[in-house]
Amino acid sequence: MNDQVREMDWEYCCKILPKVSRTFVLNIAQLEGDIFKTVLLGYLLFRIADTFEDTMYQDEKEKITNLKDFSTVFMVRYEALSDRRGKSSRVSGAHRT
């Protein structure tokens, strides 16, 4: 990923935040640097998971399936990092089906 694409991604995150939060946007906006980016991205990712959980258009089984699918995004990244560092690719206590 080049720097221009990465910058466009951060711009999108900053632009979308006020549309998904009226209260947290005020607090997150007070942060700077890496902590700003970490909290911003973390908040947006948790909002995605919360949206899956809160939908009334799916039953519990469908919600669980979608949340598991969403979680694979993080497992693939974790496993790639672990493999590069020569560590185990299993997360302690993680359950995968």
Secondary structure, 3 states (H helix, E strand, C coil): CCHHHHHHHHHHHHHHHHHHCCCHHHHHCCCCHHHHHHHHHHHHHHHHHHHHHHCCCCCHHHHHHHHHHHHHHHHHHHHHHHHHHCCCCCCCCCCCC
